[in-house]
Amino acid sequence: MNRIRSNQRRVKDIIKVERVFHWKQIALTSFVSLVVLAGILSGAWSLNQNLSIKHWNIHAAAPLKADIEHALNNMDKLDFWHSRPALLREQLLNKVPDLAEINIQRQLPNTLVIHVTPRQAIALWLNKGEVNGKASNEQGQLYLVDEQGIAYRARRHGESSDLPVLRMQQDHLVAACQWLATLKKEEPQWFARSSELFASHTGWKLNLIAGQQWQVPFGARGLKSILQLSSILKQPRWHSGNWRIDTRLENRWFLRPAAHEGVI
């Protein structure tokens, strides 16, 4: 009986020792894991800092290059994680309105190589106090507008822009810029002579140099009339004059000299 009890005690002692050893193993393994993890995190943090951006090569015209450099210099962090090309691309497109597209490549350890596509303005929009659905404090401010009809920034003080002025509500900008883009592509000489474009109830009214004016319908018919007008104005009878033209009626067009009221 005493032998059985003695054996039971030995078994319990062995189990107790094994349990203590097991917990010590768990504690040691956890400690080692924490040390390894801390080492990995420390190494990753150090590498992240060591690969921070310190230099960049920007292939762009001087004003746009200066805007990109200003945006980069004012970013909170340019370590490896925060200077990922995809992330920087998104941030710079948001911060630099004159950018249409930007391509960014990293050169290890600390350099960015940046190639840009500048946004091209096709017109100036005379803002009446609202931009992209938000009230503006700058009544009468001129905004640069691209071919997609996006008023992407205000014209800077002293900035020269030999572009037609759009005098219309913002919801007409997309169609107006598409019309102007067609004019610029198909008849660049007439685009270069354009000064103002209005949106009336019945169509576009384009003012040109020397008192000339075209009134054309909205939509595809107005775009088609660009080519037809250009063909007419190349003819000897019309070539040397300055004209006020109305093509809004489908079956009859009106042309008269710009300095007179009579219809030809």
Number of C-alpha atoms within 10 A of each C-alpha: 5 7 8 9 10 11 11 12 12 12 12 12 12 12 12 12 11 12 12 12 12 12 11 12 12 12 12 12 12 12 12 12 12 12 12 12 12 12 12 12 12 12 12 12 15 11 13 15 15 14 18 19 21 12 12 17 14 18 13 15 10 10 9 19 16 13 17 22 14 13 14 19 11 10 12 8 14 20 18 20 14 16 20 15 19 12 12 18 17 12 14 18 15 11 15 16 16 22 19 13 14 16 13 20 15 16 12 11 13 16 16 20 15 19 15 19 14 15 16 13 20 23 28 24 28 19 21 18 14 16 17 11 9 8 11 14 10 13 12 13 17 20 22 24 26 22 21 15 21 18 23 18 14 17 16 11 6 6 7 8 13 13 19 21 23 25 19 17 15 20 11 14 23 16 16 23 22 18 19 22 19 17 20 15 10 14 16 14 12 14 20 15 16 22 18 19 25 18 20 14 8 12 16 21 19 23 20 21 13 12 12 20 22 21 23 24 22 18 14 9 13 17 17 13 15 19 14 10 14 16 12 12 15 11 10 9 9 14 13 10 13 19 22 21 21 18 20 20 11 8 6 8 14 16 18 17 17 16 12 9 10 10 11 8
